Amino acid sequence: MNREIVPDLDENIAYIEKRFEGCADVVMRRLWMGDEKLEIYVIYMDSMYDRDFVDGVLLKSLLFDVSWLPERHAGQAIFNKYLATADVKEISRLDDLMDEVLKGNTGILAAGMSKAIVVSSKALPGRGVTEAETEVSVRGSKESFTESFRTNTVLIRRRIRDTRLKSKQMTIGVRSKTDVALMYMEDLVRPSVLREVLSRLESFEIDAILDSSYLEALTEDEWYSPFPQYQSTERPDKAASALLEGRVVLVVDNSPVVLILPAVFACFFQASDDYYDRWGAANFVRILRYAAALAAVLLPGFYIALAGFHPEALPLSFALSFAASREGVPFTLPVEVIVMELAFELLREAGIRLPGPMGSTLGIVGGLIIGQAAVDAHIVSPVVVILVALTALSAFTIPNELFASAFRMVKFYLIIAASLGGFVGLTAAVLTVMLHLSGLKSFGVPYMMPFVSAEMAPEGKWQDSLWRIPMGRMYERPYFTKKGHRRRLRKEKKDAIR
């Protein structure tokens, strides 16, 4: 029940103190203004407010003489004239007032007023803007998002100084009341995508949203798919670039990672350096990523199918070399590969959980020791150790961690298929994965765009997919953009960029 504020100050105070009973971090003070003609009540959260502003500016500005004012005007004078700040608003419900206090703002109630005054005084603890850790860029901005909601929106706003950049703020979570900002370019976003995003955000009710990943899990259509339908990033420049393509960005309070949607297969192979480097070098690296992704998912299964089921397809020297390397190994080829893959996954997980220097040391030393010891003990063959190392190295070239995780899971599926049916089983498994990807959609956009549904992107669809053309020739925005607004570069100064 959201109770209305009444002119009786004692009644309002009684309700607030009952709701905050047992909350030792809430500061509640009764004050008298001037010659004790007007009583006010100030409430704020300890350590969540700007102490210098509240104690040194706000409270001092309230201690003026109100003896000359009619009693019915004294409370309203606080709001209209005497508060030494511009960021002030009125609230008519007590529960809304307490929500504002829990965000770090200061609430003021005055006797005889049926409204409360909320003064913005947030000074929440948190880390500053630091360098991106998981999406490192050699050239370009080094800034990354933080856990501060408003800092994150400012990092985007400073890169797009356009009134057409809209930010719709909402609160999600019955108990956490987490601030979520839905940011988009008004003239570029597809209305159908925007409606779908808003519909999904309003389609559930949950206790708390503690990270942006909660929204991802709650609003995905194909929740069972290993492939993410959101693109996540900690880089403000990547979020700004996505907005200028007509995509939507979700900023979640307390999360240093923002969500970008829609997301398609090709988006996960694009890194910030691709647009800061010269186009020739960027294309070489991007094509290398696609080749590495194929190796990361296909190499173990291909080796099992080739060496275990079709050795006659190998040159004689290779076949003899593989056979000699497996001499004395007690396990079958599929078991050998799976054991080594799982051992590497174990090392990877342990390296993540340990502190930085210890984690990197464990990954290097543990991999060398375990690999060499396993070969010396004839538990695995040297070829499998090399194979697993190449597979892991290939997976690390994928710029997005969630997307790389999907490839690691699919890899085991292909290993099992190849172990059961050789090349026939491997081919059938690859076809099922391709069938799944072809039917997958991200907020109405086909996941395999631009390789499918050419009618959705008749112009410029190959400008930034498998490769990137030079920036001076990239005239069209991608297929996410609303039709009629895909032109982003015009050579003639007299032409406006729409």
SEDRENKE-752340 format. One record per residue (C-alpha): x, y, z; residue in three letters. Coordinates in pm, whole numbers, plus 50000, padded with zeros to 5 digits. Last residue first. Example, Ala and Ser with C-alpha at 12.3 -4.5 7.8 and 13.67 -1.06 7.14 Angstrom:
513674989450714SER
512304955050780ALA
// end
This chain:
520355115545825ARG
523665129545712ILE
522985162245533ALA
524135167345179ASP
525905200345107LYS
529155185845232LYS
529175160544949GLU
530845127645046LYS
527865114445233ARG
528195088945509LEU
525495074145732ARG
522695064345492ARG
520535037745653ARG
517725060845758HIS
514975051745510GLY
514535017345657LYS
515135016246032LYS
518645005146121THR
519484969646225PHE
520564961045868TYR
523834979745901PRO
524385016745822ARG
525295025145465GLU
528085046145317TYR
531085025645426MET
533425037045149ARG
535495061845352GLY
535605037045639MET
537375011545419PRO
535404978745374ILE
535074955145664ARG
535194917345631TRP
533014887645716LEU
530334912845816SER
530824950445777ASP
530134962645423GLN
528414930245320TRP
524854941945400LYS
525354975345227GLY
521924976645068GLU
519144950745049PRO
519174943045421ALA
515864927245526MET
515384911645180GLU
518634892145221ALA
517034869745481SER
520144848145542VAL
523934853745543PHE
523354889545660PRO
522014879745917MET
522564845646077MET
520644854346396TYR
517544865346208PRO
516214898246357VAL
512894895746543GLY
514254903746886PHE
517244880746834SER
516254851746615LYS
517414815646585LEU
516124794146301GLY
519344795046099SER
521434789646412LEU
519534757746500HIS
519834744446146LEU
523554752246148MET
523964733046474VAL
521934703846337THR
524054703946019LEU
527284703046220VAL
525974673046416ALA
525044654146099ALA
528474661145949THR
530234648846263LEU
528134617246275GLY
528894609045911VAL
532544618845954PHE
532944593746235GLY
529684580146371GLY
529754576746749LEU
533004594446837SER
532284621546579ALA
528934628946745ALA
530524629447092ILE
533264653446977ILE
530684675046798LEU
528684679247119TYR
531874686447310PHE
532724714647066LYS
529204728947096VAL
529954736547462MET
533244754047385ARG
531644773547102PHE
528934786347335ALA
531614797247584SER
533314817347308ALA
530024835947253PHE
529804844247622LEU
533434856147623GLU
533114879447324ASN
536274887647125PRO
536804852146984ILE
540594847446967THR
540604827647293PHE
538764798847125ALA
541624793946877SER
544184791047157LEU
542044764947330ALA
541714744147012THR
545424747146938LEU
546294735347290ALA
543834706347265VAL
545364694946936LEU
548944697647061ILE
548064676347366VAL
546184651947139VAL
549214648146911VAL
551494641647209PRO
549454610547302SER
547554606947627VAL
547954585147936ILE
551384573047823HIS
552924584048157ALA
555364606547973ASP
552504621847772VAL
550384628448084ALA
553404643248265ALA
554144666747976GLN
550554678947952GLY
550064681848327ILE
553334700748378ILE
552974724248083LEU
549304731948143GLY
549814736748515GLY
552794759948462VAL
550994782448213ILE
547494782848357GLY
548644782148718LEU
550964811648661THR
548164831748500SER
545884824748796GLY
548544831949059MET
549304866148910PRO
545594875648889GLY
544084860649205PRO
542604825449166LEU
539064819849041ARG
539864825348672ILE
542894802448677GLY
540874774548837ALA
538264776948560GLU
540914775548289ARG
542754746648450LEU
539514726848476LEU
538634734748115GLU
542084722048017PHE
541574689648205ALA
538134685848045LEU
539664688847698GLU
542404664047790MET
539914638347918VAL
537614643447616ILE
540454637847370VAL
541694605947537GLU
538184592447578VAL
537504597847205PRO
540814580747106LEU
540344549947320THR
542314548347640PHE
545334526747731PRO
547984547647550VAL
550994524647490GLY
551464534447127GLU
549354565047051ARG
552244585346905SER
553214556046680ALA
549704553746532ALA
549584591046462PHE
552994590046294SER
552074559146088LEU
548884576245965ALA
550764608245885PHE
553424589945685SER
550794569745499LEU
548854600645388PRO
545514602145570LEU
542174591945418ALA
542894555645511GLU
542714566045877PRO
538914569745840HIS
537234560246168PHE
539624568246455GLY
542204591046296ALA
539824610946075LEU
536664610946285ALA
538594617546608ILE
540674645046445TYR
537584661846298PHE
535844661346635GLY
538844677846804PRO
539274704146527LEU
535644714146468LEU
534684739246741VAL
537944757546801ALA
539084753246440ALA
535924769546307LEU
536334798046557ALA
539984801946451ALA
538964805546085ALA
536384831946178TYR
538924850046395ARG
541534849346115LEU
538984865645886ILE
538704893546145ARG
542474897046184VAL
543074900245810PHE
540164924145771ASN
541484947146043ALA
544964947245889ALA
543554957945553GLY
541094982945705TRP
543685002745895ARG
543144999446268ASP
540565018746473TYR
537475001446336TYR
538624965446378ASP
540284975246707ASP
536834977646865SER
536204940646804ALA
533724923946568GLN
533414886046578PHE
530394886746808PHE
528484909646573CYS
528614884246288ALA
526284859746464PHE
523554885246532VAL
522684907046829ALA
519534928246863PRO
520424941347111LEU
523264955047321ILE
523614948047694LEU
525754968247933VAL
528494954248160VAL
529774972048471PRO
526574962348660SER
525364979548977ASN
522614998148785ASP
521674982948450VAL
522244999848112VAL
520344984147822LEU
521424994947473VAL
519174993247166VAL
520384990946805ARG
519945016146526GLY
523545014746402GLU
524395046946588LEU
523345029846910LEU
525785001346840ALA
528645026146795SER
527815042147130ALA
527845008147302ALA
531204999747141LYS
532635033147252ASP
531365027847608PRO
533334995047642ARG
532184969247899GLU
530244949347643THR
527454923847618SER
525784912747296GLN
522404897247352TYR
521014866347180GLN
523714844647335PRO
524404810747170PHE
524034780647400PRO
520324779347309SER
517914768147582TYR
516714803447655TRP
515474807947298GLU
513284838147363ASP
515674857747584GLU
514034882147826THR
514674866948169LEU
518204853948107ALA
519444886547955GLU
517744907048223LEU
519534887248494TYR
522834890748305SER
522614928448360SER
523354922948728ASP
521604922449064LEU
518004924048940ILE
515894915649243ALA
512634900549361ASP
511184893549017ILE
508194903948808GLU
507954895748440PHE
506484908648112SER
507434945448146GLU
510994941148018LEU
509694918447744ARG
507174943947617SER
509714972147625LEU
512144951847415VAL
509444941547166GLU
508214977247124ARG
511754989447055LEU
512374961646803VAL
509124969146618SER
509905006546615PRO
513244999846437ARG
515825023046587VAL
517375050546373LEU
515335082246433ASP
514935078846810GLU
518465066946873MET
518225042547164TYR
518865039147537MET
516835017447777LEU
517975026548127ALA
517485002648418VAL
517425013348783ASP
517164984149024THR
514304984049274LYS
516094956349469SER
512954944049643ARG
510304943049370VAL
512874943149093GLY
512834965748789ILE
512785003948789THR
512555022748461MET
514475048948268GLN
513905056447900LYS
516995072647751SER
516735089147410LYS
519555098547174LEU
517745121546932ARG
518995151247134THR
522455144246999ASP
525755146247177ARG
526705110047118ILE
530085102347279ARG
529435122347599ARG
526045105147627ARG
527565070347639ILE
529945077647926LEU
527145097548091VAL
524845067248088THR
527555046548256ASN
528295072748522THR
524595074648604ARG
524325037548676PHE
527535034348876SER
528914998748861GLU
531535009648609THR
531785010448231PHE
535195010248067SER
537525037047938GLU
540615028747731LYS
539415046747419SER
541135039147090GLY
544145018946989ARG
545474986847139VAL
542034976947265SER
541404953247554VAL
537934938847584GLU
538134918447907THR
539964944248116GLU
538664978348009ALA
540605006348178GLU
539055023248479THR
536225047848544VAL
535945051948920GLY
535095026149179ARG
532005028749395GLY
530485044349705PRO
527245063349647LEU
527105101049680ALA
523435108449615LYS
522125142349727SER
519175148849495SER
516615167049709VAL
513175151949757VAL
510425174149898ILE
507355158450052ALA
503755167349977LYS
500645172050190SER
502245201550368MET
501025214050709GLY
504175204150892ALA
507095199750657ALA
508625167650520LEU
512085166650364ILE
513645136450191GLY
517335133850102THR
518495111849815ASN
520655080649844GLY
518565055849646LYS
516995043449969LEU
515765078950033VAL
514055079449694GLU
512285046749770ASP
511235060750107MET
509595090649936LEU
507775068049692ASP
506475048549990ASP
505275080950153LEU
503265093249857ARG
502875129349732SER
506365136249601ILE
507845170049506GLU
511095175049316LYS
514455191849365VAL
517625192949156ASP
518145230549151ALA
519845234149488THR
519985259349771ALA
516435253249893LEU
514895286450004TYR
512545298149736LYS
509905275049591ASN
510395243049787PHE
510945257750130ILE
508375285050067ALA
505715258250028GLN
506085249050395GLY
505695284850519ALA
502685293750305HIS
499905280950534ARG
501595296750834GLU
501655331450680PRO
505295341850641LEU
506985368650853TRP
508105343951119SER
509795322050861VAL
513375330450957ASP
515875308750772PHE
517385275950889LEU
516595256250574LEU
519605269350380SER
521865256450654LYS
520425221450617LEU
521085220950242LEU
524515236950226VAL
526975223850485GLY
525205193450622ASP
523545181050302VAL
526205192750054PHE
529265183350256ASP
527765149950356ARG
526895139050002ASP
524585110050076TYR
524875072250079MET
527075070250390SER
524005073350619ASP
520695071850438MET
518485102850450TYR
515535117750638ILE
514705153850731VAL
511555163550923TYR
510375199450938ILE
508695220451208GLU
507655256051128LEU
507205284651379LYS
510175274651588GLU
511635310051566ASP
513405302651238GLY
512915266651127MET
512585237951371TRP
514235204651294LEU
513295168351347ARG
515955143851227ARG
515965108951074MET
519215091450971VAL
518805056150833VAL
521775032750880ASP
520325016551193ALA
517395001551003CYS
515554982551278GLY
512315001651225GLU
512395018750886PHE
508745011050806ARG
507625020651157LYS
509705052351147GLU
508095062550818ILE
504535056550938TYR
505065075251266ALA
506725104151085ILE
503765108450849ASN
501315108851140GLU
503465133651331ASP
503605156851028LEU
499805160050996ASP
499425175750649PRO
499015140750497VAL
501315121450262ILE
499465093550079GLU
500235057250156ARG
501485033249890ASN
500005000050000MET
// end
